[in-house]
Amino acid sequence: MLNEFSYDASCASKKKQVLAVAVNWTNPLKRGKLLADALVRFLLEKPDATALVIGGHSEWVRDRAVHTHPELEARFQAKPAMPPDQLRPYYRESRIMAIPSGVESGPIVAFEAVCCGCSIVFGRELNHLQMFSEAGVGTVAKAWNSSRAFAEALLQEYDAWESGAHDPIQISRIWTPRLRVDSLTDRLYQWLEAHRASSVPGS
């Protein structure tokens, strides 16, 4: 990931905002419908919270939510896809990064977000993101492909922020060194060197 992603402690306090980012929200793998339905449940439970969805067809996610609950219109924003450097301010101002996808290789947005002090909510399908829930900076939905379970995970993370369990400065301080390009490259070289050494006869 880019080394420029970190939390700026000079910024104002994080908003009570859930952020979700995807290249194309109509891609079934991104599960935009699940996200919309989960955010409706979440926003109805937490009247002081907001949601921001960024990416291609983000307005489609917003329209699905607002169509059934027009009272949420002012608290549900949609913005078009943008390059990573333009996402940085939104990571820094948001508390929670929502990853509703059923399949992801990374996703890079989760790593960028946590380096900017966000906590992560993700589906059970993304087992490789359990490092965040195990470290106490994220929550995994308890059921597969369920908007109700995803909403409950969002609510759990919201309550963690409200109770003071999360500190964006500390989250960024811990995860930025782990996920920087140079740190990952160093670990890869160390692994390759150890593997090479173990493969040499007589070593």
Secondary structure, 3 states (H helix, E strand, C coil): CCCCCCCCCCCCCCCCEEEEEEEECCCHHHCHHHHHHHHHHHHHHCCCCEEEEEEECHHHHHHHHHHHCHHHHHHEEEECCCCHHHHHHHHHHCCEEEECCCCCCCCHHHHHHHHCCCEEEECCCCHHHHHHHHCCCEEECCCCCCHHHHHHHHHHHHHHHHCCCCCHHHHHHHHHHHHCHHHHHHHHHHHHHHHHHHHCCCC
